[in-house]
Amino acid sequence: MGSQDKASHSPDSTIDDKERHGNNYYDPEIPRPDAEYDDDLGVQCPSHTSQRRLISKIDLRVIPVLSILYLLAFLDRTNIANAAVFGLQKDLGLTGNQFNTALTIFFVPYIVFEIPSNIILKRLKPHVWLSLCMFLFGLVTLCQGLVQNWSGLLATRFFLGLAETGMFPGSFYLIGMWYKRSEAQKRYSFFFGSTSLAGAFGGLLASAIGKMNGMRGYLGWRWIFISVEGTLSCVVAFFLFFLIPDFPEEAKWLREDERAYIRARLQKDQGRSARERQITPRDVLNCFKDYKFFLGAIMYFGLLVPAYGYAFFAPGIIRTYGYTQIGTQLHSVPPWAASFVFALIVAFFSDWFKHRFLFTLIPIAMAIAGFAILLTVHTNHHLEYAALFLVTMGTYSALPVIVCWFNLNLGGHHRRAVGTAWQVGFGNIGGIIATYAFLMKDAPNYKPGYSISIAFSCLSGAACVLYAVAVLAQNRSREKAATDLGLTEFEKTEMGDMSPDYRYLL
């Protein structure tokens, strides 16, 4: 799957390609120290190790580091919900929908700079760009704990969105360049599960930090931003500069024969990566000629509305069940923890069956069932609380499958860098909708919010169906079409997953 058969590469075609692409041209047949292609797709694993041990070595270096990075990023992004329980709105004098507007302003730079961020990441190297972004969002979070009015809150939320814009798409892009498509889902779900862990830890931390209320003259909600979530992020960013891995072609912590083996197995699964070639504006525009780019974005967009709705407003929803401030924070932990475990179970079976489609629809159906209970039941708080488990387990297990499915069906560095950022950037428009879905005037039943969540979950499910039909149809079309079209290796690499030799994963 995803393999690309070797085609002839004549001198005439080489000259044509050079004339067409100028200084941005590369020839796959010319060896380069910074862009080695191993044409022997049957390359053996180095004798000093085994494939399992090598993948475990990569797992230990790639996944935990990126998971810590995104856990802190998501914690800094959503901890404003916990701060609201401890009096942020009252202390800053927020009225009407000002709190919702503060949530919304975060997404403006976050959405706009997704694609530029991934292009910068590719040029600066991941360990430089991601650690820099982490230090900046930690610093902004710390400043958020010092604001004195709504204007200050808006400013810090805006710059927080700008600093965090590279975290999620950059990490997903990087993970996708290390693993085969059939083995990636468990890694993606563990990484994405850091959002669930952030929700769980956020509640526990907020309940503990809230007891610091009045210390050094600061209210408890300020310490949520200042103490752990701001200061800790800045400190951890320094260490992650040395720990965040770069792309396989640049991994100095692997031996040369190990790097060659990793490149070969990825090339067999996904085709050539064209790592050394810069992304041009033409590459970006060409990506949007593929209608599947829009289906991938809608899949993610639809499900992010309920996902952010829960992340931002869960403490407020749970508080309507009659719990105290501390009790609210503690009761927010179990649904997040359950979603983390369930997401790993879904990911395991998704990789086991080498299938993604059904593992998006089933969790989405669970989330819809949870929201349906919340929409119709308002007198049984135990049942309502149980419905929150369905919401988190369904939403936060489907999201990583959707991103992994779309991301790893894209071939080559340039299409994957643009595609990942586009899906995440467009999808986060759903975050803007979510910030106005649950308004104070609709408490405690929040019927508009639950209705909106159901509608967008259905939209996501419909987009998943259309995307599955699209990739299935293209696979069948390529099976029937002629395989030898006289394309050079250069042309196939440029086409990425649009190459006639490429097969999509359903």
PEUR-V765945 format. One record per residue. N is the residue number from 1. RES is the residue in three letters. NEAR is the number of other ideal C-beta (glycine too) atoms within 12 Angstrom. Layout:
((N | RES | NEAR) (N | RES | NEAR))
This chain:
((1 | MET | 25) (2 | GLY | 36) (3 | SER | 28) (4 | GLN | 40) (5 | ASP | 24) (6 | LYS | 25) (7 | ALA | 26) (8 | SER | 20) (9 | HIS | 26) (10 | SER | 17) (11 | PRO | 13) (12 | ASP | 13) (13 | SER | 24) (14 | THR | 23) (15 | ILE | 16) (16 | ASP | 17) (17 | ASP | 28) (18 | LYS | 19) (19 | GLU | 13) (20 | ARG | 17) (21 | HIS | 23) (22 | GLY | 12) (23 | ASN | 11) (24 | ASN | 21) (25 | TYR | 26) (26 | TYR | 31) (27 | ASP | 28) (28 | PRO | 36) (29 | GLU | 23) (30 | ILE | 19) (31 | PRO | 14) (32 | ARG | 16) (33 | PRO | 11) (34 | ASP | 15) (35 | ALA | 25) (36 | GLU | 28) (37 | TYR | 34) (38 | ASP | 27) (39 | ASP | 22) (40 | ASP | 16) (41 | LEU | 24) (42 | GLY | 13) (43 | VAL | 23) (44 | GLN | 19) (45 | CYS | 21) (46 | PRO | 21) (47 | SER | 12) (48 | HIS | 14) (49 | THR | 20) (50 | SER | 15) (51 | GLN | 20) (52 | ARG | 12) (53 | ARG | 17) (54 | LEU | 31) (55 | ILE | 28) (56 | SER | 16) (57 | LYS | 26) (58 | ILE | 37) (59 | ASP | 25) (60 | LEU | 19) (61 | ARG | 30) (62 | VAL | 39) (63 | ILE | 36) (64 | PRO | 24) (65 | VAL | 35) (66 | LEU | 41) (67 | SER | 37) (68 | ILE | 33) (69 | LEU | 46) (70 | TYR | 44) (71 | LEU | 41) (72 | LEU | 44) (73 | ALA | 46) (74 | PHE | 42) (75 | LEU | 46) (76 | ASP | 52) (77 | ARG | 44) (78 | THR | 46) (79 | ASN | 50) (80 | ILE | 46) (81 | ALA | 43) (82 | ASN | 48) (83 | ALA | 49) (84 | ALA | 38) (85 | VAL | 42) (86 | PHE | 39) (87 | GLY | 24) (88 | LEU | 39) (89 | GLN | 28) (90 | LYS | 15) (91 | ASP | 24) (92 | LEU | 29) (93 | GLY | 18) (94 | LEU | 28) (95 | THR | 14) (96 | GLY | 15) (97 | ASN | 20) (98 | GLN | 26) (99 | PHE | 35) (100 | ASN | 39) (101 | THR | 25) (102 | ALA | 37) (103 | LEU | 43) (104 | THR | 32) (105 | ILE | 29) (106 | PHE | 42) (107 | PHE | 40) (108 | VAL | 27) (109 | PRO | 28) (110 | TYR | 42) (111 | ILE | 34) (112 | VAL | 20) (113 | PHE | 30) (114 | GLU | 41) (115 | ILE | 37) (116 | PRO | 28) (117 | SER | 40) (118 | ASN | 45) (119 | ILE | 30) (120 | ILE | 27) (121 | LEU | 41) (122 | LYS | 41) (123 | ARG | 21) (124 | LEU | 24) (125 | LYS | 24) (126 | PRO | 43) (127 | HIS | 34) (128 | VAL | 24) (129 | TRP | 35) (130 | LEU | 46) (131 | SER | 40) (132 | LEU | 31) (133 | CYS | 45) (134 | MET | 44) (135 | PHE | 33) (136 | LEU | 31) (137 | PHE | 46) (138 | GLY | 40) (139 | LEU | 31) (140 | VAL | 37) (141 | THR | 44) (142 | LEU | 31) (143 | CYS | 29) (144 | GLN | 40) (145 | GLY | 39) (146 | LEU | 25) (147 | VAL | 32) (148 | GLN | 19) (149 | ASN | 17) (150 | TRP | 25) (151 | SER | 18) (152 | GLY | 25) (153 | LEU | 39) (154 | LEU | 27) (155 | ALA | 23) (156 | THR | 36) (157 | ARG | 44) (158 | PHE | 29) (159 | PHE | 31) (160 | LEU | 45) (161 | GLY | 42) (162 | LEU | 29) (163 | ALA | 40) (164 | GLU | 46) (165 | THR | 40) (166 | GLY | 45) (167 | MET | 54) (168 | PHE | 48) (169 | PRO | 48) (170 | GLY | 48) (171 | SER | 50) (172 | PHE | 52) (173 | TYR | 49) (174 | LEU | 45) (175 | ILE | 47) (176 | GLY | 45) (177 | MET | 46) (178 | TRP | 43) (179 | TYR | 33) (180 | LYS | 33) (181 | ARG | 42) (182 | SER | 28) (183 | GLU | 31) (184 | ALA | 44) (185 | GLN | 43) (186 | LYS | 31) (187 | ARG | 44) (188 | TYR | 49) (189 | SER | 43) (190 | PHE | 38) (191 | PHE | 47) (192 | PHE | 45) (193 | GLY | 40) (194 | SER | 39) (195 | THR | 42) (196 | SER | 45) (197 | LEU | 34) (198 | ALA | 42) (199 | GLY | 45) (200 | ALA | 36) (201 | PHE | 34) (202 | GLY | 44) (203 | GLY | 40) (204 | LEU | 27) (205 | LEU | 36) (206 | ALA | 45) (207 | SER | 30) (208 | ALA | 23) (209 | ILE | 38) (210 | GLY | 37) (211 | LYS | 19) (212 | MET | 25) (213 | ASN | 25) (214 | GLY | 15) (215 | MET | 15) (216 | ARG | 14) (217 | GLY | 11) (218 | TYR | 25) (219 | LEU | 29) (220 | GLY | 34) (221 | TRP | 39) (222 | ARG | 37) (223 | TRP | 35) (224 | ILE | 46) (225 | PHE | 46) (226 | ILE | 33) (227 | SER | 30) (228 | VAL | 31) (229 | GLU | 43) (230 | GLY | 37) (231 | THR | 25) (232 | LEU | 33) (233 | SER | 43) (234 | CYS | 31) (235 | VAL | 22) (236 | VAL | 31) (237 | ALA | 36) (238 | PHE | 19) (239 | PHE | 20) (240 | LEU | 36) (241 | PHE | 26) (242 | PHE | 17) (243 | LEU | 26) (244 | ILE | 42) (245 | PRO | 37) (246 | ASP | 34) (247 | PHE | 38) (248 | PRO | 39) (249 | GLU | 33) (250 | GLU | 29) (251 | ALA | 30) (252 | LYS | 17) (253 | TRP | 23) (254 | LEU | 28) (255 | ARG | 18) (256 | GLU | 18) (257 | ASP | 20) (258 | GLU | 30) (259 | ARG | 32) (260 | ALA | 27) (261 | TYR | 35) (262 | ILE | 41) (263 | ARG | 34) (264 | ALA | 30) (265 | ARG | 32) (266 | LEU | 41) (267 | GLN | 39) (268 | LYS | 31) (269 | ASP | 33) (270 | GLN | 46) (271 | GLY | 43) (272 | ARG | 48) (273 | SER | 43) (274 | ALA | 42) (275 | ARG | 35) (276 | GLU | 29) (277 | ARG | 32) (278 | GLN | 22) (279 | ILE | 33) (280 | THR | 22) (281 | PRO | 16) (282 | ARG | 19) (283 | ASP | 30) (284 | VAL | 25) (285 | LEU | 16) (286 | ASN | 21) (287 | CYS | 36) (288 | PHE | 21) (289 | LYS | 16) (290 | ASP | 30) (291 | TYR | 20) (292 | LYS | 35) (293 | PHE | 36) (294 | PHE | 24) (295 | LEU | 32) (296 | GLY | 47) (297 | ALA | 41) (298 | ILE | 33) (299 | MET | 45) (300 | TYR | 50) (301 | PHE | 40) (302 | GLY | 44) (303 | LEU | 52) (304 | LEU | 46) (305 | VAL | 43) (306 | PRO | 51) (307 | ALA | 48) (308 | TYR | 46) (309 | GLY | 47) (310 | TYR | 48) (311 | ALA | 45) (312 | PHE | 45) (313 | PHE | 46) (314 | ALA | 49) (315 | PRO | 44) (316 | GLY | 37) (317 | ILE | 42) (318 | ILE | 40) (319 | ARG | 31) (320 | THR | 26) (321 | TYR | 29) (322 | GLY | 14) (323 | TYR | 22) (324 | THR | 17) (325 | GLN | 28) (326 | ILE | 26) (327 | GLY | 21) (328 | THR | 31) (329 | GLN | 40) (330 | LEU | 28) (331 | HIS | 35) (332 | SER | 46) (333 | VAL | 34) (334 | PRO | 25) (335 | PRO | 37) (336 | TRP | 43) (337 | ALA | 29) (338 | ALA | 32) (339 | SER | 45) (340 | PHE | 35) (341 | VAL | 25) (342 | PHE | 34) (343 | ALA | 42) (344 | LEU | 31) (345 | ILE | 25) (346 | VAL | 42) (347 | ALA | 39) (348 | PHE | 22) (349 | PHE | 23) (350 | SER | 39) (351 | ASP | 31) (352 | TRP | 16) (353 | PHE | 18) (354 | LYS | 24) (355 | HIS | 26) (356 | ARG | 43) (357 | PHE | 33) (358 | LEU | 23) (359 | PHE | 40) (360 | THR | 44) (361 | LEU | 33) (362 | ILE | 27) (363 | PRO | 43) (364 | ILE | 43) (365 | ALA | 26) (366 | MET | 35) (367 | ALA | 46) (368 | ILE | 34) (369 | ALA | 28) (370 | GLY | 39) (371 | PHE | 43) (372 | ALA | 27) (373 | ILE | 28) (374 | LEU | 41) (375 | LEU | 26) (376 | THR | 19) (377 | VAL | 23) (378 | HIS | 20) (379 | THR | 11) (380 | ASN | 14) (381 | HIS | 22) (382 | HIS | 15) (383 | LEU | 19) (384 | GLU | 33) (385 | TYR | 31) (386 | ALA | 23) (387 | ALA | 35) (388 | LEU | 45) (389 | PHE | 36) (390 | LEU | 35) (391 | VAL | 47) (392 | THR | 45) (393 | MET | 37) (394 | GLY | 43) (395 | THR | 55) (396 | TYR | 51) (397 | SER | 47) (398 | ALA | 49) (399 | LEU | 52) (400 | PRO | 48) (401 | VAL | 48) (402 | ILE | 50) (403 | VAL | 50) (404 | CYS | 47) (405 | TRP | 47) (406 | PHE | 51) (407 | ASN | 50) (408 | LEU | 49) (409 | ASN | 46) (410 | LEU | 43) (411 | GLY | 42) (412 | GLY | 42) (413 | HIS | 39) (414 | HIS | 40) (415 | ARG | 46) (416 | ARG | 47) (417 | ALA | 46) (418 | VAL | 42) (419 | GLY | 47) (420 | THR | 45) (421 | ALA | 48) (422 | TRP | 42) (423 | GLN | 50) (424 | VAL | 45) (425 | GLY | 38) (426 | PHE | 35) (427 | GLY | 44) (428 | ASN | 40) (429 | ILE | 29) (430 | GLY | 42) (431 | GLY | 42) (432 | ILE | 28) (433 | ILE | 32) (434 | ALA | 39) (435 | THR | 38) (436 | TYR | 30) (437 | ALA | 37) (438 | PHE | 41) (439 | LEU | 26) (440 | MET | 24) (441 | LYS | 16) (442 | ASP | 24) (443 | ALA | 19) (444 | PRO | 23) (445 | ASN | 21) (446 | TYR | 30) (447 | LYS | 23) (448 | PRO | 24) (449 | GLY | 38) (450 | TYR | 38) (451 | SER | 25) (452 | ILE | 30) (453 | SER | 46) (454 | ILE | 35) (455 | ALA | 26) (456 | PHE | 38) (457 | SER | 44) (458 | CYS | 26) (459 | LEU | 30) (460 | SER | 43) (461 | GLY | 34) (462 | ALA | 23) (463 | ALA | 38) (464 | CYS | 40) (465 | VAL | 24) (466 | LEU | 24) (467 | TYR | 39) (468 | ALA | 32) (469 | VAL | 20) (470 | ALA | 29) (471 | VAL | 36) (472 | LEU | 23) (473 | ALA | 18) (474 | GLN | 27) (475 | ASN | 24) (476 | ARG | 15) (477 | SER | 16) (478 | ARG | 26) (479 | GLU | 17) (480 | LYS | 11) (481 | ALA | 14) (482 | ALA | 12) (483 | THR | 20) (484 | ASP | 13) (485 | LEU | 17) (486 | GLY | 16) (487 | LEU | 29) (488 | THR | 33) (489 | GLU | 32) (490 | PHE | 35) (491 | GLU | 32) (492 | LYS | 37) (493 | THR | 41) (494 | GLU | 34) (495 | MET | 32) (496 | GLY | 38) (497 | ASP | 44) (498 | MET | 31) (499 | SER | 35) (500 | PRO | 29) (501 | ASP | 35) (502 | TYR | 37) (503 | ARG | 31) (504 | TYR | 37) (505 | LEU | 38) (506 | LEU | 29))
